[in-house]
Amino acid sequence: MAELEFRWGPFRSGDLPVLLGEVPSVPRPTPSIRQNVPTEPAQLRWVALDGKLVATIPIAAGKWDELGAYQLIVGSEICVDGLRFLARLPVFGYDTEIFDLGFNGACWAIDGRIPSNPVGCLIHDAGTGRSQVQLMPWAREYHASLYPVLEPIMPDIEALVGLHVSLMTPKGSAEGRLLEVTDYDLAFVDYKGKFSDEWGQPKEETTFLNREAVVNIGLAG
């Protein structure tokens, strides 16, 4: 259920602390591994894919050990607009659909096939339009970019009935008061956000969204 990319959140391409909601730092020098990071920090764009959010603009992440310091190798929990996510690296062998996006340049990734030595770099093959992971234990001292993956941490949706909520769909962020939850869809009133006819349907003052289209949901701040 992938849609067009959209802008969302306080995240910028300048550096890792921005991903985690900290004060932006000075952009790094040109990394050692070729990448396509904007010269000026830009708001990240995302695509909803396989139930996750995947950045389509990279962050100038730096060295592998720096990723570990920010807990992005094992995953770091973040909360934006009431939505909880696990921010992490792409994992080859698990995030199967993500690796068909055709990232430009090279970026850090985890090689899930070799848990004992997961250091990997995702290389885009311009000829085939696909990406592959190269095991790079020797590259720990290199700087490489990061296309972060945000894996939703879903709450008990039924507990949010009657409350004003934030949500994430394949079209981007939205909000509304959750009216009802069924096995097939979620009903909202005062819904504000985009939707697709494939998974959303307005009926008078109520908007129905297919449950599979709700990537994440949480109590609005």
PEBELFEN-V408624 format. One record per residue. N is the residue number from 1. RES is the residue in one small letter. PHI is phi in radians with two decimals (NA if undefined). OMEGA is omega as a letter, one per 40 degrees, with the letter a starting at -180 (none if undefined). D_FIRST is the distance of its C-alpha to the first C-alpha in Angstrom with 2 decimals. Layout:
N|RES|PHI|OMEGA|D_FIRST, N|RES|PHI|OMEGA|D_FIRST
This chain:
1|m|NA|a|0.00, 2|a|-1.37|i|3.78, 3|e|-2.11|i|6.48, 4|l|-1.17|a|10.20, 5|e|-1.22|a|12.15, 6|f|-2.52|i|14.26, 7|r|-1.54|a|17.55, 8|w|-2.89|i|18.13, 9|g|1.47|a|20.86, 10|p|-1.50|a|24.32, 11|f|-1.34|i|23.31, 12|r|-2.23|a|25.17, 13|s|-1.47|a|25.48, 14|g|-1.15|a|29.18, 15|d|-2.95|a|29.44, 16|l|-1.08|a|28.24, 17|p|-0.98|i|30.00, 18|v|-1.19|i|27.91, 19|l|-1.06|a|24.72, 20|l|-1.62|i|26.58, 21|g|1.40|i|27.84, 22|e|-1.65|a|31.35, 23|v|-1.19|i|33.64, 24|p|-1.01|i|32.66, 25|s|-1.87|a|34.98, 26|v|-1.18|a|36.45, 27|p|-0.99|a|34.13, 28|r|-1.29|i|35.08, 29|p|-1.11|i|36.97, 30|t|-0.99|a|35.25, 31|p|-1.16|a|33.83, 32|s|-1.35|i|35.31, 33|i|-1.66|a|32.16, 34|r|-0.99|i|30.83, 35|q|-2.67|a|27.80, 36|n|-2.18|i|26.41, 37|v|-1.59|i|26.81, 38|p|-0.98|a|27.75, 39|t|-1.06|i|31.52, 40|e|-1.74|i|31.26, 41|p|-0.94|a|28.92, 42|a|-2.12|i|25.82, 43|q|-1.13|a|23.16, 44|l|-1.20|i|20.14, 45|r|-1.90|a|16.88, 46|w|-2.28|i|13.57, 47|v|-2.34|i|9.94, 48|a|-1.48|a|7.42, 49|l|-2.54|i|6.54, 50|d|0.98|i|7.14, 51|g|1.36|a|8.26, 52|k|-2.27|i|10.51, 53|l|-1.78|a|11.64, 54|v|-2.17|i|13.09, 55|a|-1.25|i|15.88, 56|t|-1.87|i|16.26, 57|i|-2.07|a|19.94, 58|p|-1.44|i|22.16, 59|i|-1.82|i|24.83, 60|a|-1.32|a|28.35, 61|a|-1.32|a|28.37, 62|g|1.73|a|31.69, 63|k|-1.48|a|33.04, 64|w|-1.01|a|31.62, 65|d|-1.13|i|34.09, 66|e|-1.19|i|32.98, 67|l|-1.06|i|29.45, 68|g|-1.14|i|31.23, 69|a|-1.12|i|33.28, 70|y|-1.60|i|30.23, 71|q|1.06|i|28.86, 72|l|-1.47|i|25.71, 73|i|-1.32|i|26.40, 74|v|-1.53|a|26.34, 75|g|1.91|a|24.10, 76|s|-2.17|a|25.29, 77|e|-1.35|i|24.25, 78|i|-2.28|i|23.75, 79|c|-2.39|i|23.35, 80|v|-2.31|i|22.31, 81|d|0.95|i|22.49, 82|g|1.40|a|22.86, 83|l|-1.80|a|19.66, 84|r|-1.71|i|20.55, 85|f|-2.38|i|18.93, 86|l|-1.76|i|20.26, 87|a|-1.51|a|20.64, 88|r|-2.72|i|21.15, 89|l|-1.42|i|21.21, 90|p|-1.11|a|18.65, 91|v|-2.03|i|19.83, 92|f|-1.20|a|20.25, 93|g|1.72|i|19.90, 94|y|-2.16|i|17.43, 95|d|-1.48|a|14.64, 96|t|-1.08|a|14.24, 97|e|-1.26|a|11.10, 98|i|-1.08|a|12.53, 99|f|-1.35|i|15.64, 100|d|-1.74|a|14.30, 101|l|-1.30|i|13.82, 102|g|1.35|i|17.54, 103|f|-1.03|i|19.16, 104|n|-1.42|i|22.48, 105|g|1.23|a|25.61, 106|a|-2.26|i|25.75, 107|c|-2.62|i|24.52, 108|w|-1.20|i|25.21, 109|a|-2.67|i|23.21, 110|i|-1.73|i|24.24, 111|d|-1.56|a|25.10, 112|g|-1.17|i|24.18, 113|r|-1.35|a|26.33, 114|i|-2.27|a|29.48, 115|p|-1.03|a|29.49, 116|s|-1.28|a|33.16, 117|n|-2.58|a|32.59, 118|p|-1.47|a|29.02, 119|v|-1.11|a|29.83, 120|g|-2.51|i|27.66, 121|c|-2.29|a|26.68, 122|l|-1.47|a|23.61, 123|i|-1.93|i|24.98, 124|h|-1.60|i|23.17, 125|d|-1.67|a|24.75, 126|a|-1.11|a|25.02, 127|g|-1.21|a|26.31, 128|t|-1.65|a|23.43, 129|g|1.35|a|20.69, 130|r|-2.03|a|19.69, 131|s|-2.09|i|20.70, 132|q|-2.49|i|22.96, 133|v|-1.73|i|24.64, 134|q|-1.89|i|28.39, 135|l|-1.18|a|30.40, 136|m|-2.34|i|32.40, 137|p|-1.11|a|34.79, 138|w|-1.42|a|37.23, 139|a|-1.74|a|34.97, 140|r|-1.03|a|35.16, 141|e|-1.56|i|37.36, 142|y|-1.42|i|35.09, 143|h|-1.71|i|32.91, 144|a|-2.43|a|29.30, 145|s|-1.43|a|26.26, 146|l|-2.38|i|23.38, 147|y|-1.77|a|19.65, 148|p|-1.16|i|19.12, 149|v|-1.92|i|16.33, 150|l|-1.90|a|16.07, 151|e|-1.66|a|15.37, 152|p|-1.09|i|15.40, 153|i|-1.90|a|18.61, 154|m|-1.40|i|17.96, 155|p|-1.50|i|21.07, 156|d|-1.33|a|22.46, 157|i|-1.09|a|20.52, 158|e|-1.05|a|23.33, 159|a|-1.25|a|25.79, 160|l|-1.67|a|24.25, 161|v|-1.05|a|24.95, 162|g|1.59|a|27.28, 163|l|-1.87|i|26.54, 164|h|-1.40|a|25.14, 165|v|-2.18|i|21.95, 166|s|-1.74|i|19.68, 167|l|-2.59|i|15.95, 168|m|-2.13|i|12.94, 169|t|-2.18|i|9.73, 170|p|-1.08|i|7.05, 171|k|-1.67|a|10.16, 172|g|2.13|a|12.63, 173|s|-1.38|i|15.43, 174|a|-2.69|i|16.89, 175|e|-2.69|i|19.76, 176|g|2.92|i|21.63, 177|r|-1.67|a|23.79, 178|l|-1.32|a|22.14, 179|l|-1.65|a|24.00, 180|e|-2.75|i|22.77, 181|v|-2.20|i|20.48, 182|t|-2.13|i|19.96, 183|d|-1.20|a|18.34, 184|y|-1.98|a|15.64, 185|d|-2.61|i|15.31, 186|l|-2.08|a|16.91, 187|a|-1.87|a|19.50, 188|f|-2.22|i|20.62, 189|v|-2.04|a|23.65, 190|d|0.97|a|24.34, 191|y|-1.25|i|20.63, 192|k|-2.24|a|20.36, 193|g|2.71|i|17.16, 194|k|-1.44|i|14.68, 195|f|-2.70|i|12.23, 196|s|-1.91|i|10.59, 197|d|-1.10|a|12.46, 198|e|-1.27|a|9.54, 199|w|-2.40|i|9.40, 200|g|-2.35|a|12.62, 201|q|-2.62|i|16.18, 202|p|-1.50|i|19.45, 203|k|-2.34|a|22.60, 204|e|0.97|a|25.75, 205|e|-1.67|a|25.61, 206|t|-1.99|i|22.70, 207|t|-2.00|a|18.95, 208|f|-1.84|i|16.73, 209|l|-2.10|i|13.20, 210|n|-1.04|a|11.29, 211|r|-1.01|a|11.85, 212|e|-1.17|a|8.48, 213|a|-1.50|i|7.43, 214|v|-1.55|a|10.56, 215|v|-1.20|i|10.15, 216|n|-2.74|a|13.95, 217|i|-2.68|i|16.94, 218|g|-2.92|i|20.65, 219|l|-1.17|a|23.98, 220|a|-1.16|a|24.41, 221|g|-1.36|none|27.28
